[in-house]
Amino acid sequence: MALSLTKSPAECNCKEEIRQQIDAIDKEIISLFAKRFEYVSEIVKFKNDVESVVAQERKDQVIKERGEWAEKHGLDKNTFEQIYRFLVDHNIGKELEILENRPHPDSYRDPKGA
C-alpha cells in the first residue's frame, strides 16, 4: 500500500488539509508497524531461549541505528531512540509470550504410543 498524499505541506491552505495529510501518514506508519510485527512474530521460529529472544547486542544496534537514521532526516536522535527502545521492548515481550506458548519438542508424543 503506497502512501498517496494529495498535497505537499507548503501546498496546504488550512489546518484541516494539513491534518488530513498527517492522518494519511499516520495510517501508513501504523500499517508498516503491523507489517514489521508480522516479521517479529515469525522470527521466534528461529529462537530457542530467552537470551536469543532478548538478543541484547542486536537490540542495542537497532536502537542506535534508528536514532542515527532519524538524525540524518533532521529529527531528534534521542526521541527516536526512545521510540524504538519502547517498540523493541514491547516486541521482545510478545516474542517471549510466543516462545513460552509454543509446543516444546520434548512434549511430543507419538500417537502410536511408540
Residue pairs with C-beta under 8 A, 6 or more apart in sequence:
1 28
1 31
3 24
3 25
3 28
4 24
5 21
5 24
5 25
6 20
6 21
7 17
7 21
9 18
9 21
12 18
12 21
33 87
37 91
37 94
40 91
40 94
40 95
41 94
41 95
41 98
43 95
44 53
44 95
44 98
44 99
44 102
47 53
47 95
47 99
49 99
50 96
50 99
53 92
53 95
53 96
53 99
54 92
59 88
59 92
62 84
62 88
63 81
63 84
63 85
63 88
64 81
66 80
66 81
66 83
66 84
67 77
67 78
67 80
67 81
67 84
68 77
69 80
70 76
70 77
70 79
70 80
70 81
71 77
71 80
